[in-house]
Amino acid sequence: MLIKNIAALIIEAGQPYLRDAYLLIKEGLIAEVGSGPPPPSGADRVLDAGGKLVLPGFVNTHHHLCQTLTRAYPPVMDAPLFDWLRKLYPLWAKLDEEAIYLSSLVGMAELLLSGCTTTTDHHYVFTAKLKQAVDIQIEAAREIGMRFQPCRGSMSLGEREGGLPPQSLVQSEEEILQDSERLIERYHDPARAAPIRIALAPCSPFSVRPELMRETAKLARKYGVRLHTHLAETQDEERFCLERFGCRPVDYLEELGWLAADVWIAHGVYLNEEEIKRLGQAGVALAHCPSSNMRLGSGIAPIVALREQGVAVGLGVDGSASNDSSNMLLELRQALYLQRVIHGPAALKVQDVLEMATLGGARCLGREELGRLQVGQAADIALFDLGELNYSGAGDPLGALVLCGPTSVETLIVGGQVIVSEHRLQTIDLEKIKRRHREKAKKIQGDWL
């Protein structure tokens, strides 16, 4: 595939635009990139990108796809995290295989249409009738055409032992570890530009035993897969760690052997200066979820300080019951503005949030082949039409994309395959999926819908 006449091409965040540029894709990878007339290529397909901004596809580093079924749930619209969770756990206990399939397709469709080519998901809700949720999510990702790195989440500390989740959503450590190993052996592909990889992700300090954290780390390192968890999201969590473990969340992470370069954490809102330095020195990466942190009133993560200390920061839309959308463009804008509220207009630049959404996200997931459009990199490419109404009058192409308000991607390519064309998904019947998704949400939420 040849993409020609590109109005503005961003090879990598922070680099100057290439004008009148072209890209050649072969076997799912970028084969050539340059400016001016493209050399003869014999391409099977040619896309004219006149008037388009072309950039690396976004990487979403934290999500809970099943929550698309519990968006804007009235009893939790104004609740903080712990109350929010307690009221939503009973709804999530109703999830079945169809719910996982539909919620995954809807969340992934939203992400794709906002220019996101790779996503992870942190699924930790398993019941007697729902044991293979991650398998179903992988099936959905393959169907819709998205690069996917799901996390096998887990909860082992229930209410009876002082944890937050109800006993009905807690699994034994043996069952969790066995299923984690099964998923790795069945699906994890360590090859460069692999469409599917697996990570392991005990949920949080208030829902998992320390023993499970340690054993999960051992299992992950045996197979060379990455580790993920929620950490330092709220002051309630901080108090829980101090009362139960006698230390702050980062100290707890270190005691468990998790302060390491194969780990990325979600949120990191309540970190002091010394903890930020330790994260940077250890190579721990962080998924920043500004919309969710604002929606729940959790606080403002110290992103400027984290980046200054060398922490790889990616962006995450987080669950669609605490955001309540899966729009990566919106997340770029929120990340930019939220840091400026605290630190001023020069604290975080437009190019910085692009870096977080591309290279930063790739580093969180351990994917060096993603996040830039250079020869040999994965052909995950987003094309945005600069001629759209809300960009009219804009001087800078990337500034238009981030500052002028979210829109949908015009064309999206994942691994060399066109997944979105003329703002429409090419891989699934989205209208049919939406109808089924709404029906399932009504069954789960009950009288509210």
Secondary structure, DSSP 8 states (H G I E B T S, - for coil): -EEEEEEEE-SSTTS--EEEEEEEEETTEEEEEEESS------S-EEE-TTEEEEE-EEE----GGGGGGTT-GGGTT--HHHHHHHHHHHHTT--HHHHHHHHHHHHHHHHHTTEEEEEEEE---BTTBS-HHHHHHHHHHHHT-EEEEEEEE----GGGT-SS-GGG---HHHHHHHHHHHHHHH---STT-SB--EEEE--TTTS-HHHHHHHHHHHHHHT-EEEEEES--HHHHHHHHHHHSS-HHHHHHHTT--STTEEEEE--S--HHHHHHHHHHT-EEEE-HHHHHHTT-----HHHHHHTT--EEE----TTSS----HHHHHHHHHHHHHHHH-TTSS-HHHHHHIIIIIHHHHTT-TTSSS--TTSB--EEEEETTSGGGTT-SSHHHHHHHS-----SEEEETTEEEEETTEESSS-HHHHHHHHHHHHHHHHGGG-
